[in-house]
Amino acid sequence: MDLDVFVSAHRAEWDRLDTLLGRRRRLTGVETDELVALYQRTATHLSLIQSSAPDPQLTGRLSQLVARARSAVTGTRRASWRDATHFFAYGFPAAVYRSRRWWIPTALISTVVAVLLGWWIGTHPEVQSAIAAPDELRQLTRPGGEYETYYSSHQAASFAAQVWTNNAEAAALCLVLGIFLGLPVLWILFQNMLNLAVGIGLMSSAGRLDTFMGLILPHGLLELTAVFVAAGTGLRLGWTVIDPGPRSRRTALAEEGRAAVGMAIGLTVVLFVSGTIEGFVTPSGLPTWARIGIGVAAELAFLTYVYVLGGRAARSGETGDVESAERSATVPTAA
């Protein structure tokens, strides 16, 4: 394509679009129709230049012009409570539901790994001695030891906030780092399972596994589910890099990446609930059955939320991605 000829042929249209966008008065109906037509044509021109004869200066000017025109055509949109309601009622649960084929296997495999590692640690004294000295192990596992006092060693509100921050950071890292083929996600997940396995192994070797489970289950069910959802979604994002399916890799990563960012927001709320349980319920004086019952109820509520609301939303076409009007404009490209 001869760029000089192309610019000469269409400069008047670009200038006219710029003029219409600079009008301070309200456009007439005819002018509005003209603006829309010029916006569509200029977007196509930009695509042709980018694919056939990229020129940085011209591309920059047309990109800015197309962005201004798109804003004028679609209007400035502000987030509202309606957006938040739609997100938590449809977008977030649908995104979690759609990624269930990733996070459910992740949860099952991770749980098996944690149990096997816990059994290995609990039945091999030499492994325990590599973790800590015998006196330190007794201090950890004895009645009233550090495993028990950990949940009540700090003021409940500050402890819940600290737990929430740490878990939200881990979940966000799983989602963000998934793009690196999911490898960092596997490491983060292994670290979490190893920490759990150490507690299982050491407390079981001391004959106090029931105490440990009574402490970990109230908040751990929902907390670990959120971590598994984040890890599974991160792995799915990593697989999208390898196999984007029928979409282009760029489009697939954009769609899945936006959904993952939205999921990070939703999981922050889920982890806030689990952090609250960990800060106020786990160290409380409630009977063990009551504390575990609260944890089971929270877990069942989340799964019901995902499978009922999320399943219904996913079947109606919801993906967890932003609305089409908020996505980057897709324009034709030259063959």
Buried (B, 14 or more C-beta within 10 A) or exposed (E): EEEEEBBEEBEEBBEBBBEBBEEEEEBEEEBBEBBBEBBBBBBBBBBBBBEEBEEEEBBEBBBEBBEBBBEBEEEEEEEEEEBEEBBBBBBBBBBBBBBBEBBEEBBEEBBEBBBEBBBEBBEEEEBBEEEBEEEEBEEBBEEEBEBBEBBBEBEBEEBBBBBBEEBBEBBBBBBBBBBEBBEBBBEBBBEBBBEBBBBBBBBBBBEBBEBBBBBBBBBBBBBBBBBBBBBBBBBBBBBBBEEBEEEEEEBBBBBBBBBBBBBBBBBBEBBBBBBBBBBBBBBBEBEBEEBBBBBBEBBEEBBEBBBEBBBBBBEEEBBBBBEEEEEEBEBEEEE
